[in-house]
């Protein structure tokens, strides 16, 4: 691996292994090709059809029939699989991992991923730098992969204590080279933050749409729904398996945020029951001012 550090720095890898060539993995491969980040890209997915499609579309240069074979000779490895699959995948690849290889992931929770790395990689956990690109689409799969998916998108890097500063720098440069804007925080800070701004909102959207549809007149009410419903409920259309896994992985932080939300909702309910409309207006005004004053760091189709 040739590394150049400095302004406009780039990191050149000889062999990039993508484990999970779906939307994120495929997009990383395309972005890496565009940025000349890697000379040769090999892909592995549980479904041979996926890697076959990726090969036909020029997303990867080579198919591997196992995770172990994919990482052989690779100096950059990207895990782009559901967070619950991380431990099993690390177990499969650990004996084929090159001593100098950098391993990253794209999982939207970090505590469970870190635990999996510590359990499965042992001393080699120093090679694993957990990451979370805040990017995606409402449609998943390799057919929707695109080179510009990470352009201008936030990427959270959550280093382990075992990581060297130089390896974290290389991981940061790799993401920046394909368009990402990197932030660094601890895995604990990451999971607390995303429980508040992503995982709880999804849970609320799922709960709201479920409650609406469970009413006898729910279908009729839906026929009257307009832009407000569309905007509020959009994220309720997320993938059920993925969001089950996310909520399971970050359960404690989500429950903590849920209690905070329930307290706020109880405040609105109490003032409404009492008919204290000036207090209700004050609560709405505070929320409105916060929302109007919020400047989204970047647009994305996926809030995971």
C-alpha positions as CSV (number, residue, x, y, z in Angstrom):
1,X,0.0,0.0,0.0
2,X,1.4,3.4,-1.0
3,X,0.3,6.2,1.3
4,X,0.6,9.9,0.6
5,X,-0.2,12.2,3.4
6,X,-0.8,16.0,3.2
7,X,-3.2,18.5,1.6
8,X,-5.1,16.8,-1.2
9,X,-3.8,13.5,0.1
10,X,-4.7,10.2,-1.4
11,X,-4.3,6.6,-0.4
12,X,-3.5,4.0,-3.0
13,X,-4.3,0.4,-2.3
14,X,-3.2,-2.5,-4.4
15,X,-6.2,-4.7,-3.7
16,X,-9.6,-3.8,-2.2
17,X,-11.9,-6.5,-0.9
18,X,-15.6,-5.6,-0.7
19,X,-17.5,-8.0,1.5
20,X,-21.2,-7.4,0.7
21,X,-21.5,-5.9,-2.7
22,X,-24.8,-4.2,-2.3
23,X,-25.7,-0.5,-2.4
24,X,-23.0,0.7,0.0
25,X,-20.4,-1.9,-0.9
26,X,-21.0,-1.5,-4.6
27,X,-21.0,2.3,-4.3
28,X,-17.7,2.2,-2.4
29,X,-16.2,0.1,-5.1
30,X,-17.3,2.5,-7.9
31,X,-16.2,5.5,-5.9
32,X,-12.8,3.9,-5.2
33,X,-12.4,3.1,-9.0
34,X,-13.3,6.8,-9.8
35,X,-10.8,8.1,-7.3
36,X,-8.2,5.5,-8.3
37,X,-8.1,4.5,-4.7
38,X,-7.5,0.8,-5.5
39,X,-5.9,-1.0,-8.5
40,X,-7.9,-4.2,-8.2
41,X,-11.3,-4.8,-6.6
42,X,-12.5,-8.2,-5.5
43,X,-16.1,-8.7,-4.2
44,X,-17.8,-11.4,-2.1
45,X,-21.5,-11.7,-1.2
46,X,-23.5,-14.5,0.1
47,X,-25.5,-14.5,-3.1
48,X,-23.3,-15.4,-6.1
49,X,-25.9,-13.6,-8.3
50,X,-24.9,-10.3,-6.6
51,X,-21.2,-10.6,-7.3
52,X,-22.0,-11.8,-10.8
53,X,-24.0,-8.7,-11.5
54,X,-21.3,-6.5,-9.9
55,X,-18.7,-8.1,-12.2
56,X,-20.9,-7.6,-15.3
57,X,-21.4,-4.0,-14.5
58,X,-17.7,-3.3,-13.9
59,X,-18.2,-2.6,-10.2
60,X,-15.6,-5.3,-9.2
61,X,-12.8,-6.9,-11.1
62,X,-13.0,-10.3,-9.6
63,X,-15.5,-12.5,-7.8
64,X,-14.5,-14.5,-4.7
65,X,-16.4,-17.6,-3.5
66,X,-15.7,-16.9,0.2
67,X,-14.8,-14.1,2.5
68,X,-11.5,-15.9,3.3
69,X,-10.6,-15.9,-0.4
70,X,-11.7,-12.3,-0.9
71,X,-9.4,-10.9,1.8
72,X,-6.3,-12.9,0.7
73,X,-3.8,-10.4,-0.5
74,X,-6.1,-7.4,0.2
75,X,-4.6,-4.3,1.9
76,X,-8.1,-2.7,2.3
77,X,-11.2,-4.6,3.3
78,X,-14.6,-3.1,3.6
79,X,-17.4,-4.9,5.4
80,X,-20.7,-3.8,3.9
81,X,-23.1,-6.3,5.6
82,X,-25.9,-6.0,8.2
83,X,-24.4,-5.2,11.6
84,X,-25.7,-8.5,13.0
85,X,-23.6,-10.3,10.5
86,X,-20.3,-8.6,11.4
87,X,-19.1,-11.1,14.0
88,X,-19.7,-14.1,11.7
89,X,-18.0,-12.4,8.8
90,X,-14.9,-11.5,10.9
91,X,-14.7,-15.0,12.1
92,X,-14.7,-16.2,8.4
93,X,-12.0,-13.9,7.2
94,X,-9.6,-13.6,10.2
95,X,-7.2,-16.3,9.2
96,X,-6.9,-14.9,5.7
97,X,-6.4,-11.3,6.7
98,X,-3.0,-9.8,5.8
99,X,-1.0,-8.4,8.7
100,X,-0.9,-4.9,7.1
101,X,-4.5,-4.7,5.9
102,X,-6.9,-2.0,7.0
103,X,-10.4,-3.2,7.7
104,X,-13.4,-0.9,7.8
105,X,-17.2,-1.3,8.0
106,X,-20.3,0.8,7.2
107,X,-22.5,-0.3,10.1
108,X,-25.0,2.2,11.6
109,X,-24.4,1.0,15.1
110,X,-20.9,0.7,16.6
111,X,-21.0,-0.8,20.1
112,X,-22.0,-4.3,18.8
113,X,-19.5,-4.0,15.9
114,X,-16.7,-3.1,18.2
115,X,-17.6,-6.1,20.5
116,X,-17.6,-8.4,17.5
117,X,-14.1,-7.2,16.4
118,X,-12.7,-7.6,19.9
119,X,-14.2,-11.1,20.1
120,X,-13.3,-12.4,16.7
121,X,-10.1,-10.6,15.8
122,X,-8.2,-10.6,19.1
123,X,-4.9,-8.8,18.7
124,X,-5.8,-8.0,15.1
125,X,-8.6,-5.7,16.2
126,X,-5.9,-3.0,15.9
127,X,-6.4,-3.4,12.1
128,X,-10.2,-2.6,12.3
129,X,-11.4,1.0,12.2
130,X,-15.2,1.1,12.6
131,X,-16.9,3.6,10.3
132,X,-20.4,4.8,9.4
133,X,-21.2,6.7,6.2
134,X,-24.4,8.6,6.5
135,X,-25.5,7.8,2.9
136,X,-27.9,5.6,1.2
137,X,-31.1,5.4,-0.9
138,X,-34.6,4.2,-0.4
139,X,-33.8,1.4,-2.9
140,X,-31.1,-1.0,-1.9
141,X,-29.0,-3.5,-3.9
142,X,-26.0,-3.5,-6.2
143,X,-28.2,-2.4,-9.2
144,X,-28.6,1.0,-7.4
145,X,-24.9,1.5,-6.6
146,X,-23.4,4.8,-7.8
147,X,-19.9,6.3,-7.6
148,X,-21.2,9.6,-6.2
149,X,-23.2,8.2,-3.3
150,X,-20.7,9.4,-0.7
151,X,-20.0,12.8,-2.2
152,X,-20.4,15.5,0.4
153,X,-21.9,13.0,2.9
154,X,-20.9,12.7,6.5
155,X,-18.8,9.7,7.5
156,X,-18.3,9.0,11.2
157,X,-15.1,7.2,12.1
158,X,-15.0,5.7,15.6
159,X,-11.5,4.5,16.3
160,X,-10.7,1.7,18.8
161,X,-8.2,2.2,21.5
162,X,-6.1,-0.4,19.7
163,X,-5.9,1.6,16.5
164,X,-2.8,3.5,15.7
165,X,-3.2,7.2,14.8
166,X,-1.6,6.5,11.4
167,X,-4.1,3.8,10.6
168,X,-7.0,6.1,11.6
169,X,-5.5,8.8,9.3
170,X,-5.4,6.3,6.4
171,X,-9.0,5.4,7.0
172,X,-10.0,9.0,7.1
173,X,-8.1,9.8,3.9
174,X,-9.7,6.8,2.1
175,X,-13.2,8.2,2.8
176,X,-12.2,11.7,2.0
177,X,-10.7,10.5,-1.3
178,X,-14.2,9.2,-2.4
179,X,-16.0,12.4,-1.4
180,X,-16.8,11.8,2.3
181,X,-16.7,14.5,5.0
182,X,-15.2,12.7,8.1
183,X,-16.1,13.3,11.7
184,X,-14.4,11.3,14.5
185,X,-16.0,10.3,17.8
186,X,-16.0,7.3,20.1
187,X,-18.3,4.3,19.4
188,X,-20.3,5.2,22.6
189,X,-20.8,8.8,21.5
190,X,-21.8,7.6,18.0
191,X,-24.5,5.2,19.3
192,X,-25.9,7.8,21.7
193,X,-26.1,10.4,19.0
194,X,-27.7,8.2,16.4
195,X,-30.2,6.8,18.8
196,X,-31.4,10.4,19.2
197,X,-31.3,11.6,15.6
198,X,-32.0,8.5,13.6
199,X,-33.0,5.3,15.4
200,X,-35.7,6.8,17.6
201,X,-37.2,8.9,14.7
202,X,-37.5,5.6,12.7
203,X,-39.2,3.9,15.7
204,X,-41.6,6.7,16.1
205,X,-42.5,6.7,12.4
206,X,-43.0,2.9,12.4
207,X,-45.2,3.2,15.5
208,X,-47.3,6.1,14.1
209,X,-48.0,4.4,10.8
210,X,-48.8,1.1,12.6
211,X,-51.2,3.0,14.9
212,X,-52.9,4.7,12.0
213,X,-53.3,1.6,10.0
214,X,-54.7,-0.3,13.0
215,X,-57.7,1.9,13.4
216,X,-61.0,0.8,11.8
217,X,-61.0,3.9,9.6
218,X,-57.2,3.9,9.0
219,X,-57.4,3.1,5.3
220,X,-60.0,5.9,4.8
221,X,-57.8,8.4,6.7
222,X,-54.8,7.5,4.5
223,X,-56.8,8.6,1.5
224,X,-56.9,12.1,2.9
225,X,-53.2,12.3,3.8
226,X,-51.1,15.0,2.2
227,X,-47.6,16.4,2.2
228,X,-47.4,16.5,6.0
229,X,-48.1,12.8,6.3
230,X,-45.7,12.0,3.4
231,X,-42.8,13.9,5.0
232,X,-43.4,12.6,8.5
233,X,-43.9,9.0,7.5
234,X,-41.3,8.6,4.7
235,X,-38.8,6.8,6.9
236,X,-41.5,4.3,8.0
237,X,-40.9,2.7,4.6
238,X,-37.5,1.5,5.7
239,X,-36.3,-2.1,5.4
240,X,-37.9,-4.2,8.3
241,X,-35.0,-6.6,8.7
242,X,-32.4,-3.8,8.7
243,X,-34.3,-1.7,11.2
244,X,-35.0,-4.6,13.5
245,X,-31.3,-5.3,13.6
246,X,-30.4,-1.6,14.2
247,X,-32.9,-1.3,17.1
248,X,-31.7,-4.6,18.6
249,X,-28.1,-3.5,18.3
250,X,-28.6,-0.1,19.9
251,X,-31.5,-1.0,22.2
252,X,-30.3,0.6,25.4
253,X,-29.6,4.0,23.8
254,X,-32.9,3.9,21.9
255,X,-34.8,3.1,25.1
256,X,-33.1,6.0,26.8
257,X,-34.1,8.4,24.0
258,X,-37.6,6.9,24.1
259,X,-38.0,7.8,27.7
260,X,-36.9,11.4,27.0
261,X,-39.4,11.6,24.2
262,X,-42.2,10.2,26.3
263,X,-41.6,12.9,28.9
264,X,-41.9,15.6,26.2
265,X,-45.0,14.0,24.7
266,X,-46.5,13.8,28.2
267,X,-45.9,17.6,28.6
268,X,-47.8,18.3,25.4
269,X,-50.6,15.9,26.5
270,X,-50.9,17.5,29.9
271,X,-51.2,21.0,28.6
272,X,-53.7,19.9,25.9
273,X,-55.9,18.2,28.5
274,X,-55.8,21.3,30.7
275,X,-56.7,23.5,27.8
276,X,-53.6,25.6,28.4
277,X,-53.2,26.7,24.8
278,X,-50.6,29.4,25.6
279,X,-48.4,26.7,27.1
280,X,-49.0,24.5,24.0
281,X,-48.1,27.3,21.8
282,X,-44.9,28.0,23.7
283,X,-43.9,24.3,23.4
284,X,-44.6,24.4,19.7
285,X,-42.7,27.7,19.3
286,X,-39.6,26.2,20.9
287,X,-39.6,23.2,18.7
288,X,-40.3,25.3,15.6
289,X,-37.4,27.6,16.3
290,X,-35.0,24.7,16.8
291,X,-36.2,23.1,13.6
292,X,-36.0,26.4,11.6
293,X,-32.5,27.1,13.0
294,X,-31.2,23.7,12.1
295,X,-29.0,23.6,9.1
296,X,-28.7,20.1,7.7
297,X,-25.1,19.3,7.2
298,X,-25.8,17.5,4.0
299,X,-28.8,16.0,2.1
300,X,-29.3,12.3,2.1
301,X,-32.0,9.8,1.2
302,X,-31.3,7.6,4.1
303,X,-31.3,8.6,7.8
304,X,-29.7,5.4,9.1
